[in-house]
Amino acid sequence: MKEMPLEKRKITSSRLILGCSGFTNHFNKNAYTKEELLKAEKAVDAALATGITMFDCSDSYCMGKAEMMFGEILSSNSNLRENIIIQSKCGSYYTAEKNIKYYDLSKKYILNSVDEILKRLNTEYLDILIIPGADPLMEVEEISETFDKLIDLGKVKHFGVSNMNTEQIKYLNSYCKESIIVNQNTGMNINFSDGIIEYCNLKDIQIQAYLSLENGIYDGNIVENISEVDFQAKRLLEKVAKEKETTLEVIVLGWLMKHPAMIQPVLRTINTDVIQNCRAAIKQAKEMNKEEWYELYNVFIAKRNF
């Protein structure tokens, strides 16, 4: 059978990733509750039972609280860390007061961020560190030095990026000793026609689809005030899911995983039923024919260009 790029590198065989950003929705300095922690633990247990052994974190998820919660889960299970893959991200900022999104990929910031991430996660290393690709002020020489330092210290094993195009990855890789192994894109915004997928395949770079279920729109929840294009996409998914006697999330994930690039979706949910349902997505990917795939493709492309 065809292998994912990460599987080729002997890193993981987990076709899905559980994203930890949904552990709590409190973007403030208030402490998370025991009830929230229990729900997160159940989500992790459901993921492991479903065969998901890879987890996506970030220093920005819920102001660091998602990593703290995952760290508590790790601490309560001494055998868990060695049997899972953890990736985290740093470098993105948002200031609500000025409504400005900006980036900091300086050596000092990344090194400090990784230390704080490891502390919150209660682990000595990250399997993968991901940095954003949208920073126009990116200094690749400095990033390369930072990556080398983190490898030497044993704090990070591998590196990835988010939303980088082909030339940006080439540029970064030309300076870094450790090749980029992940390119994470946002859900249905993956571009199938600009060459990035082909380049990633050529270089064994894992493409990950973050927010694959579009923040709950495609996992069967009732979401108010969605756009017309989202409404049309959801109607089609409901029709297909009914015909195949399965759920919306299974169809969406199956559609993504059908692509020969072996796209690896990231689930942002703590709904244990949804997580368990996703096991069927691999089977759905195998069974989906080209006509069915393109019917969904046309809707999702319309969504991306909306």
Disulfide bonds with the S-S distance in Angstrom:
none
